[in-house]
Structure formats: C-alpha cells, structure tokens
Amino acid sequence: MGGNIIGVVFLKLQSELIRSTTEALAEILMAYARKYPLETRNCLALLPNGNCAMMSEILSQVHKARLFKQLVNKFNMQIRKGAQI
C-alpha cells in the first residue's frame, strides 16, 4: 500500500506545475522517508528518475524539512525542463 502511495506521489512530483502542490507532495514523501527510509528508497529506485543522484541528495536531507522541500522543488523544475539530473 505505502509503495503505491510513494510511487504516485513521486510520479506526480515530476509533472506538477504548481509550487504549493509540489510542496504538499514533498511533505508526503518526507513523512514516508522519515518513517520508512529503506522502503522509500527501494520504491523510488524502481521508478523513472528515482535512483538519480539528486534523489539521493534529497533523501539525505529528510530531517531538514526546509532544505528537503527546496531540493524537491529544484528536482521538479529540472525534470519539467528536461534537464539531465
């Protein structure tokens, strides 16, 4: 069940246009990553762009909410612009 939620949230993060929605999705991802770190990483590793260096950096900042959200917003913008991450 949790894996499905993580997958949907992560895929939506890659296409969302509204910053406030991206931040809300980041909070969901952060909550799962704090409570289930290994399971979250494993779920993300199976998804497109889920195993990139930027996601590793984001997940390493899971206990710093502000930085986590900033990195997620940066990830979102880079993915939408088609940048190589």
FENZIMO-V808129 format. One record per pair of residues at least 6 apart in sequence whose C-alpha atoms are under 7 Angstrom apart, sorted by sequence separation. I is the first residue (numbers start at 0). J is the second residue. D is the distance in Angstrom with one decimal. If there is no record, write none. Layout:
{{I/J/D} {I/J/D}}
//
This chain:
{{15/21/6.3} {43/49/4.6} {44/50/4.6} {60/66/6.7} {61/67/5.9} {32/39/5.5} {43/50/6.6} {60/67/5.5} {31/39/6.6} {12/21/6.1} {57/67/5.8} {12/24/6.7} {57/70/5.9} {57/71/6.8} {8/24/6.0} {8/28/7.0} {5/28/6.6} {33/61/6.4} {32/61/6.7} {53/84/6.6} {29/61/6.0} {51/84/6.7} {6/42/6.9} {6/43/6.9} {2/42/5.9} {25/68/5.9} {22/68/6.1} {25/71/6.4} {21/72/6.7} {13/75/5.3} {12/75/6.0} {13/78/6.0} {14/79/6.2} {13/79/6.6}}
//
